[in-house]
């Protein structure tokens, strides 16, 4: 070197970015944000569907419990008490 600062001289292959010519990396600006937003949407849909499935299973179990108690008390001859217990165990809107 002849005393000049080496940092001020750019290699020949470096083309500086101008307002009309952007670097190739600048074209993908925001792509990660879009991918993250889509991933969050997919995760939200999955969690809502999983929660709905769990609620459906829980309601089915409550219906089976109510039917079992109604059948058991009906077999013992306590039909009125069976309807009372089954209506308390069954989910709202269930038909006995």
C-alpha positions as YAML, in Angstrom:
chain: A
units: angstrom
residues:
- id: 1
  name: UNK
  ca: [0.00, 0.00, 0.00]
- id: 2
  name: UNK
  ca: [1.16, 3.48, -0.69]
- id: 3
  name: UNK
  ca: [-0.21, 5.20, 2.37]
- id: 4
  name: UNK
  ca: [-3.83, 5.41, 1.25]
- id: 5
  name: UNK
  ca: [-6.52, 3.90, 3.41]
- id: 6
  name: UNK
  ca: [-7.40, 0.49, 2.05]
- id: 7
  name: UNK
  ca: [-11.06, 0.76, 3.14]
- id: 8
  name: UNK
  ca: [-11.80, 3.64, 0.77]
- id: 9
  name: UNK
  ca: [-11.00, 1.58, -2.34]
- id: 10
  name: UNK
  ca: [-13.72, -0.86, -3.32]
- id: 11
  name: UNK
  ca: [-12.96, -3.95, -5.39]
- id: 12
  name: UNK
  ca: [-13.94, -3.87, -9.05]
- id: 13
  name: UNK
  ca: [-16.78, -6.38, -8.70]
- id: 14
  name: UNK
  ca: [-18.67, -4.29, -6.12]
- id: 15
  name: UNK
  ca: [-21.49, -2.31, -7.72]
- id: 16
  name: UNK
  ca: [-22.93, 0.31, -5.38]
- id: 17
  name: UNK
  ca: [-26.71, 0.34, -4.93]
- id: 18
  name: UNK
  ca: [-28.45, 3.34, -6.43]
- id: 19
  name: UNK
  ca: [-32.04, 4.56, -5.94]
- id: 20
  name: UNK
  ca: [-33.03, 2.90, -9.22]
- id: 21
  name: UNK
  ca: [-31.01, -0.31, -8.68]
- id: 22
  name: UNK
  ca: [-31.55, -2.14, -5.41]
- id: 23
  name: UNK
  ca: [-29.51, -5.02, -4.13]
- id: 24
  name: UNK
  ca: [-30.89, -8.54, -4.72]
- id: 25
  name: UNK
  ca: [-31.39, -9.06, -0.98]
- id: 26
  name: UNK
  ca: [-33.66, -6.04, -0.72]
- id: 27
  name: UNK
  ca: [-36.26, -7.73, -2.95]
- id: 28
  name: UNK
  ca: [-37.05, -10.30, -0.25]
- id: 29
  name: UNK
  ca: [-37.62, -7.69, 2.43]
- id: 30
  name: UNK
  ca: [-40.69, -8.69, 4.45]
- id: 31
  name: UNK
  ca: [-40.86, -12.30, 3.25]
- id: 32
  name: UNK
  ca: [-40.13, -13.60, 6.75]
- id: 33
  name: UNK
  ca: [-42.93, -11.46, 8.13]
- id: 34
  name: UNK
  ca: [-45.44, -12.95, 5.69]
- id: 35
  name: UNK
  ca: [-44.27, -16.49, 6.45]
- id: 36
  name: UNK
  ca: [-44.55, -15.85, 10.19]
- id: 37
  name: UNK
  ca: [-48.06, -14.43, 9.77]
- id: 38
  name: UNK
  ca: [-49.15, -17.49, 7.76]
- id: 39
  name: UNK
  ca: [-47.62, -19.81, 10.36]
- id: 40
  name: UNK
  ca: [-49.48, -18.01, 13.15]
- id: 41
  name: UNK
  ca: [-52.74, -18.28, 11.22]
- id: 42
  name: UNK
  ca: [-52.21, -22.00, 10.65]
- id: 43
  name: UNK
  ca: [-51.36, -22.51, 14.32]
- id: 44
  name: UNK
  ca: [-54.49, -20.64, 15.39]
- id: 45
  name: UNK
  ca: [-56.71, -22.72, 13.09]
- id: 46
  name: UNK
  ca: [-55.12, -25.93, 14.39]
- id: 47
  name: UNK
  ca: [-55.61, -24.92, 18.02]
- id: 48
  name: UNK
  ca: [-59.27, -23.97, 17.45]
- id: 49
  name: UNK
  ca: [-59.96, -27.30, 15.73]
- id: 50
  name: UNK
  ca: [-58.18, -29.22, 18.50]
- id: 51
  name: UNK
  ca: [-60.15, -27.38, 21.17]
- id: 52
  name: UNK
  ca: [-63.40, -28.08, 19.31]
- id: 53
  name: UNK
  ca: [-62.54, -31.78, 19.13]
- id: 54
  name: UNK
  ca: [-61.84, -31.87, 22.87]
- id: 55
  name: UNK
  ca: [-65.15, -30.17, 23.64]
- id: 56
  name: UNK
  ca: [-66.99, -32.64, 21.38]
- id: 57
  name: UNK
  ca: [-65.38, -35.60, 23.15]
- id: 58
  name: UNK
  ca: [-66.24, -34.14, 26.56]
- id: 59
  name: UNK
  ca: [-69.89, -33.62, 25.56]
- id: 60
  name: UNK
  ca: [-70.08, -37.18, 24.22]
- id: 61
  name: UNK
  ca: [-68.73, -38.52, 27.51]
- id: 62
  name: UNK
  ca: [-71.30, -36.50, 29.45]
- id: 63
  name: UNK
  ca: [-74.10, -37.93, 27.28]
- id: 64
  name: UNK
  ca: [-72.82, -41.48, 27.85]
- id: 65
  name: UNK
  ca: [-72.62, -40.89, 31.61]
- id: 66
  name: UNK
  ca: [-76.15, -39.53, 31.70]
- id: 67
  name: UNK
  ca: [-77.49, -42.47, 29.66]
- id: 68
  name: UNK
  ca: [-75.71, -44.95, 31.92]
- id: 69
  name: UNK
  ca: [-77.15, -43.41, 35.09]
- id: 70
  name: UNK
  ca: [-80.63, -43.23, 33.58]
- id: 71
  name: UNK
  ca: [-80.48, -46.90, 32.55]
- id: 72
  name: UNK
  ca: [-79.11, -47.96, 35.94]
- id: 73
  name: UNK
  ca: [-81.75, -46.11, 37.96]
- id: 74
  name: UNK
  ca: [-84.51, -47.20, 35.58]
- id: 75
  name: UNK
  ca: [-83.48, -50.83, 36.08]
- id: 76
  name: UNK
  ca: [-83.74, -50.31, 39.83]
- id: 77
  name: UNK
  ca: [-87.27, -48.95, 39.39]
- id: 78
  name: UNK
  ca: [-86.41, -45.32, 40.14]
- id: 79
  name: UNK
  ca: [-87.43, -43.80, 36.82]
- id: 80
  name: UNK
  ca: [-88.19, -40.29, 38.15]
- id: 81
  name: UNK
  ca: [-84.93, -40.06, 40.07]
- id: 82
  name: UNK
  ca: [-83.11, -41.38, 36.97]
- id: 83
  name: UNK
  ca: [-84.53, -38.58, 34.82]
- id: 84
  name: UNK
  ca: [-83.52, -36.00, 37.43]
- id: 85
  name: UNK
  ca: [-79.96, -37.32, 37.69]
- id: 86
  name: UNK
  ca: [-79.61, -37.75, 33.92]
- id: 87
  name: UNK
  ca: [-80.84, -34.22, 33.21]
- id: 88
  name: UNK
  ca: [-78.28, -32.89, 35.67]
- id: 89
  name: UNK
  ca: [-75.43, -34.93, 34.11]
- id: 90
  name: UNK
  ca: [-76.30, -34.38, 30.45]
- id: 91
  name: UNK
  ca: [-75.09, -31.29, 28.59]
- id: 92
  name: UNK
  ca: [-77.57, -28.47, 28.07]
- id: 93
  name: UNK
  ca: [-79.89, -29.10, 25.14]
- id: 94
  name: UNK
  ca: [-79.63, -32.90, 25.34]
- id: 95
  name: UNK
  ca: [-82.88, -34.87, 24.88]
- id: 96
  name: UNK
  ca: [-83.55, -37.64, 27.37]
...
